[in-house]
Amino acid sequence: MQGTALFMKKRIVCMGFMGRCPIAGVIWQHIHYIVGLQRLGHEVFYIEDTLSPCYNPVKFDWGDDYSYAAETLGRLAKEYGFEGRWAYSARNTPKQDCVGMSREKLRELYRTADAILNICGAQEFNDDLLASDRILYVESDPGVEQIRVDLSEKDTIEYLGRHAKLFTFGEAIGSEAFPVPLHGFEWHPTRQPVATDLWRTTTPPPDGAVFTSVANWNTSGKKDIMWRDENYLWSKSLEFLKFIEAPQQSSEVFELATDIPDAAIKQRFLDNGWRMTLPHDMSADWDLYRRYLQGSRGEFTVAKDQYVRLATGWFSDRTACYLACGRPVITQQTGFTKFYGGNGGLFAFETLDDIAEAARAIRADYPAQCQKAWEVAHEVFEAEKVVARLLEVAGV
C-alpha cells in the first residue's frame, strides 16, 4: 500500500560460541540476539563453525568431544524456536563433523544470508564463510582490538577488514574520552539485547536477599595487552579488591558467585563482610542462573580494568539482565552514563562514597528503584530495539 513500509523478511545467521563454551552467561548473551531477531519477523539461524575445542561445564574440561555442545544447542533450539536452523561444525575433528544442519546447507546459507552476525567476534574465518560479504562484527570486549590495530598487528587488521560493519559495546569508542586512535576503522555503538519479558518478575526478592554478582575471578592473561608502556588487564579481580570495603561502607551484604583459588584473598573478602558462593551449578544451568539473578536484591559489581581505564562506555550483558529482572544495580563507571542511566535503578560509582550513596538511595524506596531498573532495561536494552537498530545501521 502507498505510504506503508513493506516488511522484508531476512535470513539472519548468528554465529558465536555458546556451544563450545556453554556457560549460562554466554548462552543468554547469544539467545537474546536470536529471540530479538525472531520477534522482528526474520528467519534466524545459529551456527558454530570452528577449529576450537569445547568446554564441558559438568566435567570442567576442554576437548574435541562436541557431544555436550550439540546436546545443548539442540535443547536451546527446541526451547527458543530455532529447531532445524542450527549447526555445530567441528572442523577440529578428523572428519570435520557437522551436526544439526549439513555442511552443504551451511555453505548455501553463507552464500544467501542477508546478514551474518559474528557475536563477540568469536568466529574464525574459513573459505566457506568467506563466500559472504555481509558479515557483521559485534564486539563485546572493547579496547583490545583497537589497541592491536594501533600496534599495527597484521592479523587483527586483516580480520576486522573482512567484516562489512564493525559494532562495539564500547559506546565511547571514537569519542574524545577514548584515547586509542582508530586508524580509519569505523566502529558503530551497539548494546547487549535483552528480551526483558524472559527476566521480569513482579515478585519481590525473598526475605534476606542480598546484592549479588557472578564473575570469573581472574581472566588476566587471555586478553591483557601492553599499550604505551601500561598493561591493561582483562580482569575484574583487581577492581573488586579496590572496593573490598564496599559492604561495610554501604551497610549492605554483597555476595559474589565466583571461585577464588587464593585462600588468603578469599578470607579478606569474608573479613570485609562479603558472602561467597561457587558459581559452578548455575554456570551449567541457564535457568538456575536466571533464578539466581531474580532472587537477588540487586547487583553490585565492578568492570574489567580495560573498560574502566580506557573509558570505553562498556556495559555488562549480565548487568542488563539484572535490570530486566527489576533489580537495581550498583556498577563501576566506564563512561556509560554519558548515554543512559542517572535517573534511578542504575547507579554508577567511582569511589566507596558513591557506593554508599547508591545503597542509601535504593534503601530509601526499594520498590521504586526496582521499577526504575526495569524501565532502564526496557528503554535501553530491549532486544527488538537493539537488533533492529543494528540491522538498520548495517543496511540490512
C-alpha positions as CSV (number, residue, x, y, z in Angstrom):
1,M,0.0,0.0,0.0
2,Q,1.2,3.5,-0.7
3,G,2.8,5.2,2.3
4,T,3.2,1.9,4.1
5,A,6.7,0.4,4.5
6,L,6.8,-3.2,3.2
7,F,8.5,-5.5,5.7
8,M,11.0,-7.8,4.1
9,K,11.8,-10.9,6.0
10,K,15.6,-11.5,6.1
11,R,17.8,-14.6,6.5
12,I,20.0,-13.8,9.5
13,V,22.7,-16.0,10.8
14,C,24.0,-15.7,14.4
15,M,27.5,-17.1,15.0
16,G,29.1,-17.4,18.4
17,F,30.4,-19.8,21.0
18,M,27.6,-20.8,23.3
19,G,28.0,-24.4,22.2
20,R,31.7,-24.7,22.7
21,C,31.5,-22.6,25.9
22,P,28.0,-23.5,27.2
23,I,28.0,-21.5,30.4
24,A,24.9,-19.7,31.4
25,G,26.0,-16.1,30.9
26,V,27.4,-16.9,27.4
27,I,24.2,-18.7,26.5
28,W,22.0,-15.8,27.4
29,Q,24.2,-13.4,25.5
30,H,23.5,-15.3,22.3
31,I,19.9,-16.3,22.9
32,H,18.9,-12.6,23.2
33,Y,20.1,-11.9,19.7
34,I,18.2,-15.0,18.3
35,V,15.0,-14.1,20.2
36,G,15.2,-10.4,19.3
37,L,15.7,-11.1,15.6
38,Q,12.8,-13.7,15.6
39,R,10.5,-11.2,17.2
40,L,11.2,-8.8,14.3
41,G,9.9,-11.5,12.0
42,H,13.2,-12.7,10.5
43,E,14.3,-16.2,9.7
44,V,17.1,-16.8,12.2
45,F,19.8,-19.5,12.2
46,Y,22.5,-20.2,14.8
47,I,25.8,-21.7,13.6
48,E,29.2,-22.5,15.1
49,D,31.9,-23.4,12.6
50,T,35.1,-23.9,14.5
51,L,38.5,-25.4,14.8
52,S,38.5,-24.8,18.6
53,P,37.9,-27.4,21.4
54,C,34.8,-27.4,23.5
55,Y,34.3,-26.8,27.2
56,N,32.2,-29.2,29.3
57,P,30.9,-27.3,32.4
58,V,29.9,-30.5,34.1
59,K,33.3,-32.2,33.7
60,F,35.2,-28.9,33.9
61,D,37.4,-29.8,30.9
62,W,38.2,-28.8,27.3
63,G,38.5,-31.3,24.5
64,D,37.4,-32.3,21.0
65,D,34.3,-34.2,22.2
66,Y,31.5,-31.9,21.0
67,S,28.6,-34.1,22.2
68,Y,27.7,-31.7,25.1
69,A,27.8,-28.7,22.8
70,A,25.5,-30.4,20.3
71,E,23.1,-31.5,23.0
72,T,23.0,-28.0,24.5
73,L,22.3,-26.4,21.1
74,G,19.6,-28.9,20.4
75,R,17.9,-28.1,23.7
76,L,18.2,-24.4,23.2
77,A,16.8,-24.7,19.7
78,K,13.7,-26.5,21.0
79,E,13.2,-24.0,23.8
80,Y,13.8,-20.8,21.8
81,G,12.3,-21.7,18.4
82,F,15.2,-22.4,16.0
83,E,14.9,-26.1,15.6
84,G,16.2,-27.2,12.2
85,R,18.1,-24.0,11.9
86,W,21.3,-24.7,13.9
87,A,24.6,-26.4,13.2
88,Y,27.8,-27.3,15.0
89,S,30.6,-27.7,12.6
90,A,33.6,-29.3,14.3
91,R,36.4,-28.7,11.9
92,N,38.9,-29.8,14.5
93,T,37.7,-33.5,14.2
94,P,39.3,-35.9,11.8
95,K,36.2,-36.0,9.5
96,Q,35.3,-32.4,10.2
97,D,31.9,-33.5,11.6
98,C,28.9,-31.3,11.2
99,V,25.7,-31.9,13.3
100,G,22.4,-30.1,13.1
101,M,22.3,-28.8,9.6
102,S,24.6,-30.4,7.0
103,R,27.7,-28.8,5.7
104,E,26.1,-28.4,2.3
105,K,23.3,-26.5,3.8
106,L,25.8,-24.4,5.7
107,R,27.6,-23.4,2.5
108,E,24.3,-22.5,0.9
109,L,23.3,-20.5,4.0
110,Y,26.6,-18.5,4.0
111,R,26.0,-17.6,0.3
112,T,22.4,-16.5,0.7
113,A,22.1,-14.9,4.2
114,D,21.3,-11.3,4.3
115,A,23.5,-10.8,7.3
116,I,25.8,-12.9,9.4
117,L,26.4,-11.7,13.0
118,N,29.8,-12.5,14.4
119,I,28.7,-12.3,18.0
120,C,31.6,-11.4,20.4
121,G,33.9,-11.6,17.4
122,A,34.4,-15.2,18.3
123,Q,34.0,-16.8,14.8
124,E,37.1,-18.0,12.9
125,F,37.1,-17.5,9.2
126,N,37.1,-20.3,6.6
127,D,36.7,-20.4,2.9
128,D,33.0,-21.4,3.1
129,L,32.2,-18.5,5.4
130,L,34.1,-16.0,3.3
131,A,31.7,-16.6,0.4
132,S,29.7,-13.9,2.3
133,D,30.4,-10.2,2.1
134,R,27.7,-9.5,4.7
135,I,29.5,-10.5,8.0
136,L,28.9,-8.1,10.9
137,Y,31.5,-7.9,13.7
138,V,29.8,-7.5,17.1
139,E,32.4,-6.7,19.8
140,S,31.5,-7.3,23.4
141,D,35.0,-6.6,24.8
142,P,36.1,-3.1,23.6
143,G,39.7,-1.9,23.9
144,V,41.9,-4.8,22.9
145,E,41.2,-4.9,19.2
146,Q,41.5,-1.1,18.9
147,I,44.9,-1.3,20.6
148,R,46.0,-4.1,18.4
149,V,45.2,-2.0,15.3
150,D,47.2,0.9,16.8
151,L,50.1,-1.6,17.3
152,S,49.9,-2.5,13.6
153,E,49.1,-6.1,14.3
154,K,48.5,-7.5,10.8
155,D,46.3,-10.4,11.7
156,T,43.8,-8.2,13.6
157,I,43.8,-5.6,10.8
158,E,43.0,-8.3,8.2
159,Y,40.4,-10.0,10.4
160,L,38.5,-6.8,11.1
161,G,38.8,-5.7,7.5
162,R,36.9,-8.8,6.3
163,H,33.7,-7.6,8.0
164,A,31.1,-5.4,6.3
165,K,30.5,-3.4,9.5
166,L,32.0,-3.2,12.9
167,F,29.9,-2.8,16.0
168,T,31.0,-2.5,19.7
169,F,29.6,-2.4,23.2
170,G,32.2,0.4,23.8
171,E,29.8,3.3,23.1
172,A,32.6,5.9,23.8
173,I,34.9,4.4,21.2
174,G,35.7,7.1,18.7
175,S,34.9,9.9,21.1
176,E,37.4,12.2,22.9
177,A,37.1,10.1,26.0
178,F,38.6,7.0,24.3
179,P,42.4,7.5,23.9
180,V,43.2,4.9,21.3
181,P,43.4,6.0,17.6
182,L,41.1,4.2,15.3
183,H,43.2,4.4,12.0
184,G,40.2,4.6,9.7
185,F,38.2,1.8,11.2
186,E,34.6,2.9,11.8
187,W,33.1,1.5,14.9
188,H,29.3,1.7,15.4
189,P,27.9,1.6,19.0
190,T,25.6,-1.1,20.0
191,R,24.3,-2.7,23.2
192,Q,23.6,-6.2,24.5
193,P,20.0,-7.0,23.6
194,V,17.8,-8.4,26.3
195,A,14.3,-9.9,25.9
196,T,13.1,-8.3,29.1
197,D,9.9,-10.5,29.4
198,L,12.2,-13.6,29.9
199,W,13.6,-12.0,33.0
200,R,11.0,-9.7,34.5
201,T,9.4,-10.7,37.8
202,T,6.8,-8.8,39.7
203,T,7.6,-10.9,42.8
204,P,9.9,-9.1,45.3
205,P,13.0,-10.9,46.3
206,P,12.8,-13.3,49.3
207,D,13.4,-12.0,52.8
208,G,17.2,-11.8,53.4
209,A,18.0,-11.3,49.8
210,V,21.3,-9.5,49.2
211,F,23.1,-7.8,46.3
212,T,24.9,-10.5,44.2
213,S,27.0,-10.8,41.1
214,V,28.5,-13.6,39.1
215,A,32.1,-13.4,37.8
216,N,35.2,-15.2,36.6
217,W,37.7,-14.3,39.3
218,N,40.8,-13.8,37.2
219,T,40.8,-13.9,33.4
220,S,44.0,-11.8,33.1
221,G,46.5,-13.2,30.6
222,K,43.8,-14.0,28.0
223,K,43.4,-10.5,26.6
224,D,45.8,-8.5,28.7
225,I,47.6,-6.0,26.5
226,M,50.5,-3.5,26.8
227,W,49.9,-0.1,25.3
228,R,52.0,3.0,25.7
229,D,54.0,1.4,28.5
230,E,51.0,0.4,30.5
231,N,49.4,-3.0,31.0
232,Y,45.7,-3.1,30.5
233,L,44.1,-6.1,32.3
234,W,41.2,-8.1,31.1
235,S,40.1,-9.0,34.6
236,K,37.8,-7.8,37.4
237,S,39.8,-9.2,40.3
238,L,41.9,-6.2,41.0
239,E,38.9,-3.9,40.6
240,F,37.0,-6.0,43.2
241,L,40.0,-5.7,45.6
242,K,40.0,-1.9,45.2
243,F,36.4,-1.9,46.6
244,I,36.7,-4.7,49.1
245,E,35.4,-2.5,51.9
246,A,32.1,-1.8,50.0
247,P,29.9,-3.9,52.3
248,Q,31.0,-2.1,55.4
249,Q,30.8,1.3,53.7
250,S,27.3,0.7,52.2
251,S,25.8,-1.2,55.2
252,E,24.7,-3.9,52.7
253,V,25.7,-7.5,52.2
254,F,27.3,-8.4,48.9
255,E,27.5,-12.0,47.6
256,L,29.9,-12.9,44.9
257,A,29.4,-16.1,42.9
258,T,33.0,-16.9,41.9
259,D,35.8,-19.2,42.6
260,I,38.8,-17.5,44.3
261,P,41.7,-20.0,44.4
262,D,43.8,-18.0,46.8
263,A,42.6,-18.8,50.3
264,A,44.1,-15.6,51.8
265,I,42.4,-13.3,49.3
266,K,39.1,-15.1,49.8
267,Q,39.4,-14.6,53.6
268,R,40.0,-10.9,53.0
269,F,36.6,-10.7,51.4
270,L,34.9,-12.7,54.1
271,D,36.6,-10.4,56.8
272,N,35.1,-7.4,55.0
273,G,31.6,-8.7,55.1
274,W,31.2,-10.4,51.7
275,R,29.4,-13.7,51.2
276,M,31.0,-16.1,48.7
277,T,29.4,-18.9,46.8
278,L,30.6,-21.1,44.0
279,P,29.1,-20.4,40.5
280,H,29.5,-23.9,39.0
281,D,25.9,-25.2,39.2
282,M,24.3,-22.1,37.9
283,S,27.0,-21.8,35.2
284,A,25.9,-25.1,33.8
285,D,22.1,-24.3,34.0
286,W,20.8,-21.2,32.3
287,D,17.5,-21.3,34.1
288,L,19.2,-21.6,37.5
289,Y,21.3,-18.7,36.6
290,R,18.2,-16.6,35.8
291,R,16.6,-17.6,39.1
292,Y,19.7,-16.5,41.0
293,L,19.5,-13.1,39.5
294,Q,15.8,-12.8,40.0
295,G,16.2,-13.9,43.7
296,S,18.8,-11.2,44.4
297,R,18.1,-7.8,46.0
298,G,20.1,-6.2,43.2
299,E,23.6,-6.4,41.7
300,F,26.8,-4.9,42.9
301,T,29.7,-5.4,40.6
302,V,32.8,-3.9,39.0
303,A,34.1,-3.7,35.5
304,K,37.3,-5.0,33.9
305,D,40.4,-2.8,34.2
306,Q,40.5,-2.2,30.4
307,Y,36.9,-1.0,30.2
308,V,37.5,1.4,33.1
309,R,40.9,3.0,32.3
310,L,40.1,3.3,28.6
311,A,36.8,4.9,29.3
312,T,35.1,2.7,26.8
313,G,31.5,3.3,27.8
314,W,31.1,-0.5,28.0
315,F,28.2,-2.1,29.9
316,S,27.7,-5.7,31.1
317,D,25.3,-8.0,29.4
318,R,24.7,-9.7,32.8
319,T,24.0,-6.4,34.5
320,A,21.4,-5.7,31.8
321,C,19.7,-8.9,32.8
322,Y,19.6,-7.8,36.5
323,L,17.9,-4.6,35.3
324,A,15.4,-6.7,33.3
325,C,14.6,-8.7,36.4
326,G,13.6,-5.3,38.0
327,R,16.6,-5.4,40.3
328,P,18.6,-2.2,40.9
329,V,22.3,-2.2,40.1
330,I,25.4,-0.5,41.5
331,T,28.2,-0.9,39.0
332,Q,31.5,0.7,38.2
333,Q,31.7,3.7,35.9
334,T,33.1,3.1,32.4
335,G,31.6,6.2,30.9
336,F,28.2,4.6,30.1
337,T,26.3,7.3,32.0
338,K,27.0,9.7,29.1
339,F,24.5,7.6,27.2
340,Y,22.0,6.3,29.7
341,G,21.3,5.9,33.5
342,G,21.4,8.6,36.2
343,N,17.6,8.6,36.9
344,G,17.5,5.7,39.4
345,G,17.5,2.0,39.1
346,L,21.0,2.1,37.7
347,F,23.9,3.6,39.7
348,A,27.5,4.2,38.6
349,F,30.3,4.5,41.1
350,E,33.9,5.6,41.1
351,T,34.5,5.7,44.9
352,L,33.4,4.0,48.0
353,D,31.3,7.0,48.9
354,D,29.5,6.6,45.6
355,I,28.6,3.0,46.5
356,A,27.3,4.1,50.0
357,E,25.2,6.9,48.4
358,A,23.7,4.5,45.9
359,A,22.9,1.9,48.6
360,R,21.1,4.6,50.6
361,A,19.0,5.7,47.6
362,I,18.0,2.1,47.0
363,R,17.0,1.5,50.6
364,A,15.0,4.7,50.7
365,D,12.4,3.4,48.2
366,Y,13.3,-0.1,47.1
367,P,10.1,-0.8,45.1
368,A,10.5,2.4,43.1
369,Q,14.1,1.6,42.4
370,C,13.1,-1.8,41.1
371,Q,10.6,-0.3,38.8
372,K,13.2,2.2,37.5
373,A,15.7,-0.6,37.0
374,W,13.2,-2.4,34.7
375,E,12.4,0.8,32.9
376,V,16.2,1.2,32.1
377,A,16.3,-2.3,30.7
378,H,13.2,-1.8,28.6
379,E,14.2,1.6,27.2
380,V,17.9,0.9,26.6
381,F,18.4,-2.9,26.1
382,E,15.1,-4.3,24.8
383,A,16.1,-6.9,22.3
384,E,13.9,-5.8,19.4
385,K,15.1,-2.2,19.6
386,V,18.8,-3.1,19.8
387,V,18.9,-5.6,17.0
388,A,16.6,-3.5,14.8
389,R,19.0,-0.6,15.1
390,L,22.0,-2.8,14.4
391,L,20.4,-4.1,11.2
392,E,19.4,-0.5,10.2
393,V,23.0,0.7,10.6
394,A,24.3,-2.3,8.7
395,G,21.9,-1.5,5.8
396,V,20.2,-4.9,6.1
